[in-house]
Amino acid sequence: MLSLELERAASESELAQKNRILLVEDEELIGEMIEVALQAEGYEVKKVRDGRAALNLLQNPDSSETKLATDLIILDLMLPEVNGLDICRLLRYQGDITPILVISAKSSETDRVLGLEVGADDYLTKPFSMRELVARCRALLRRQRYSNLSSTPVQKYRDISLFPQECRVLVRGTEVNLSPKEFRLLELFMSYPRRVWSREQLIEQVWGPDFLGDTKTVDVHIRWLREKLELEPSQPEYLITVRGFGYRFG
């Protein structure tokens, strides 16, 4: 178990070093605290204090700034010049799919729903812990990474074909009906054949960091998937149990 955790930590560190985060926060102290916390995790951080400066970096207008290659945007809502909601709307209208984590002192359900509806991927209310902020950033970056990996027209493994853009799966030439969670589990497994996933890792990737149920739900979905994929579900060839660790594909 220790070696698995060390391998996971190394993988997280390597991934962090490749990610660039744009932090848009007008409160200097909060911005500095977030910047320090993210840099400690190995992320590259570019910090600006108003909405206009953020758009200048993201849209590359006729200015001295070059367009910023960004993997994640952390965005306050109450900003000078251009507010965070308008930035979300504009980026999504222009087809920009960069993950956006909103941080705001506005904590009502209406504010959270509005932030998500205009294009934010997650919403964190102030005050918050730096540990939670980093965890949410990591989860959003992972989802984006897996989404990019699954953008190919088809993923194949032996006699299973998965079509990510069509949400369709063929097993030995026959289409099978999967629930959304079953499909996302299979897509994740096929993206990383032979990698061992713990229940907790699968919960985080497929159900999300806010899931509050029992991790045994993973076992239930694995059993359902085996019934649809395997010739002999009791003797699986695809979804293999790795005792003491979790599951692997292939």
C-alpha positions in Angstrom: 0.0 0.0 0.0 2.9 2.4 0.8 4.5 1.9 -2.6 1.1 2.6 -4.2 0.8 5.9 -2.3 4.3 6.9 -3.1 3.7 6.2 -6.8 0.4 8.2 -6.7 2.2 11.2 -5.0 4.9 11.2 -7.6 2.3 11.1 -10.3 0.5 14.1 -8.7 3.7 16.1 -8.4 4.6 15.5 -12.1 1.2 16.5 -13.2 1.2 19.6 -11.0 4.4 20.9 -12.6 2.8 20.9 -16.0 -0.3 22.9 -15.0 -0.6 26.7 -15.2 -3.2 28.4 -13.1 -4.5 32.0 -13.6 -5.6 33.5 -10.3 -8.0 36.4 -10.5 -8.4 37.9 -7.0 -8.5 41.6 -6.1 -7.9 41.1 -2.3 -4.1 41.1 -2.0 -3.8 39.0 1.2 -6.1 36.3 -0.1 -4.4 36.3 -3.5 -1.0 35.9 -1.9 -2.1 33.0 0.4 -3.6 31.2 -2.6 -0.5 31.8 -4.7 1.8 30.4 -2.0 -0.4 27.3 -1.4 -0.5 26.5 -5.1 3.1 27.1 -5.7 3.9 24.8 -2.8 2.1 22.0 -4.7 4.2 22.6 -7.8 1.7 24.6 -9.9 2.7 27.7 -12.0 0.6 30.6 -10.9 -0.1 33.9 -12.7 -1.9 36.4 -10.5 -4.0 39.4 -11.6 -6.2 41.7 -9.6 -9.0 42.8 -11.9 -11.3 41.4 -14.6 -9.9 43.4 -17.5 -6.4 42.3 -16.9 -7.6 38.7 -16.8 -9.4 39.0 -20.2 -6.3 40.7 -21.6 -4.2 37.7 -20.8 -6.8 35.1 -21.9 -7.9 36.8 -25.1 -4.6 38.2 -26.4 -5.8 41.6 -27.6 -3.5 44.1 -29.2 -1.3 44.7 -26.2 2.1 44.0 -24.9 0.9 40.9 -23.1 1.0 37.5 -24.9 -1.9 35.1 -24.6 -1.5 33.0 -21.4 -1.7 29.3 -21.8 -3.9 28.4 -18.9 -5.0 25.0 -17.6 -7.3 26.3 -14.8 -8.8 29.7 -13.8 -9.5 30.6 -10.2 -11.9 33.5 -10.3 -13.3 35.8 -7.7 -16.8 37.2 -8.6 -16.6 40.7 -7.2 -13.8 42.2 -9.3 -12.9 45.7 -10.5 -13.3 46.6 -14.2 -15.1 43.3 -15.3 -16.9 41.1 -12.8 -16.4 37.3 -12.6 -19.8 36.4 -13.8 -19.3 38.4 -17.0 -15.9 36.8 -17.5 -17.4 33.3 -17.2 -20.2 34.2 -19.7 -17.8 35.6 -22.2 -15.3 32.8 -22.1 -18.0 30.1 -22.5 -19.7 32.1 -25.3 -16.3 32.2 -27.1 -16.0 28.4 -26.8 -13.2 28.5 -24.1 -13.5 25.3 -22.1 -10.8 26.0 -19.5 -12.0 24.8 -16.1 -13.1 27.7 -13.9 -13.2 27.5 -10.1 -15.2 30.4 -8.6 -14.2 31.7 -5.2 -16.7 34.1 -3.6 -18.0 35.6 -0.4 -21.5 35.2 -1.9 -22.6 32.0 -0.2 -26.4 31.7 -0.9 -27.8 28.9 -3.0 -28.9 31.4 -5.6 -25.4 32.8 -6.0 -23.9 29.3 -6.3 -26.4 28.2 -8.9 -25.9 31.3 -10.9 -22.2 30.9 -10.9 -22.4 27.3 -12.2 -25.1 28.2 -14.7 -23.0 30.9 -16.4 -20.1 28.5 -16.9 -18.1 27.8 -13.7 -17.1 24.2 -13.1 -17.0 24.5 -9.3 -17.9 27.1 -6.6 -16.1 27.6 -3.3 -17.3 30.1 -0.7 -15.1 32.2 1.4 -13.6 31.7 3.9 -12.1 28.3 2.9 -9.1 26.2 3.8 -6.1 26.2 1.4 -6.2 22.4 1.6 -9.7 22.3 0.2 -8.9 24.8 -2.5 -5.9 22.7 -3.7 -8.0 19.5 -3.6 -10.6 21.1 -5.8 -8.0 22.4 -8.2 -6.5 19.0 -8.5 -9.9 17.4 -9.1 -10.8 19.9 -11.9 -7.4 19.4 -13.6 -7.8 15.7 -13.5 -11.2 15.8 -15.0 -9.9 18.0 -17.8 -7.0 15.7 -18.4 -9.2 12.7 -18.7 -11.7 14.6 -20.9 -8.8 15.4 -23.3 -7.7 11.8 -23.3 -11.2 10.7 -24.2 -11.7 13.1 -27.1 -10.5 10.5 -29.6 -13.2 9.0 -31.9 -12.9 5.5 -30.4 -11.0 3.7 -27.7 -10.4 0.0 -28.2 -9.3 -2.8 -26.0 -9.5 -6.4 -27.4 -13.1 -6.8 -28.3 -14.5 -3.7 -26.5 -14.9 -0.5 -28.4 -15.9 2.8 -26.6 -17.0 5.9 -28.5 -16.6 8.8 -26.1 -18.3 11.4 -28.2 -21.3 9.2 -28.8 -21.5 7.6 -25.3 -21.7 4.2 -27.0 -20.0 0.9 -26.3 -19.7 -2.2 -28.4 -18.8 -5.5 -26.9 -17.9 -8.3 -29.3 -19.7 -6.3 -32.0 -22.9 -5.8 -30.0 -24.0 -2.5 -28.5 -24.5 -2.6 -24.8 -26.5 -0.1 -22.7 -24.5 1.5 -19.8 -25.6 3.9 -17.2 -23.7 7.3 -17.1 -21.6 6.1 -14.1 -20.9 2.7 -15.7 -19.8 4.5 -18.9 -17.5 6.9 -17.1 -16.0 4.1 -15.1 -15.3 2.1 -18.3 -13.9 5.1 -20.1 -11.5 5.8 -17.2 -10.4 2.2 -17.1 -9.8 2.0 -20.8 -7.8 5.2 -20.7 -5.3 3.6 -18.3 -5.2 -0.2 -19.0 -3.6 -2.2 -16.2 -3.5 0.7 -13.8 -4.8 -0.2 -10.3 -7.4 2.1 -9.0 -8.5 2.2 -5.3 -12.2 2.7 -4.5 -11.4 6.1 -3.2 -9.7 7.1 -6.4 -12.6 5.8 -8.5 -15.0 7.7 -6.4 -13.1 11.0 -6.8 -12.8 10.6 -10.6 -16.3 9.4 -11.4 -18.6 10.5 -8.6 -16.6 13.7 -7.7 -15.0 15.0 -4.5 -18.3 15.9 -2.9 -19.7 12.4 -2.9 -20.9 11.4 0.6 -22.1 7.9 0.1 -20.5 4.5 0.8 -17.5 3.5 -1.3 -19.1 0.1 -1.7 -21.1 1.7 -4.5 -18.0 1.1 -6.6 -18.2 -2.6 -6.0 -21.9 -2.6 -7.1 -21.1 -0.7 -10.4 -18.1 -3.0 -11.1 -20.4 -6.0 -10.7 -23.0 -4.5 -13.1 -20.2 -3.7 -15.6 -18.9 -7.2 -15.4 -22.4 -8.6 -16.2 -22.4 -6.5 -19.4 -18.8 -6.9 -20.5 -17.6 -10.4 -19.4 -18.4 -13.7 -20.9 -18.1 -15.2 -17.4 -18.7 -12.4 -14.8 -17.5 -14.7 -12.0 -14.2 -15.2 -13.9 -13.6 -11.7 -15.3 -11.1 -11.1 -18.1 -11.4 -7.3 -18.2 -12.3 -5.9 -14.7 -9.9 -7.6 -12.4 -9.9 -7.3 -8.6 -6.5 -6.6 -7.1 -7.0 -7.7 -3.5 -6.0 -5.2 -0.9 -5.7 -2.4 -3.5 -8.7 -2.1 -5.8 -9.4 -2.8 -9.5 -7.6 -2.7 -12.8 -8.7 -3.1 -16.4 -7.0 -5.8 -18.5 
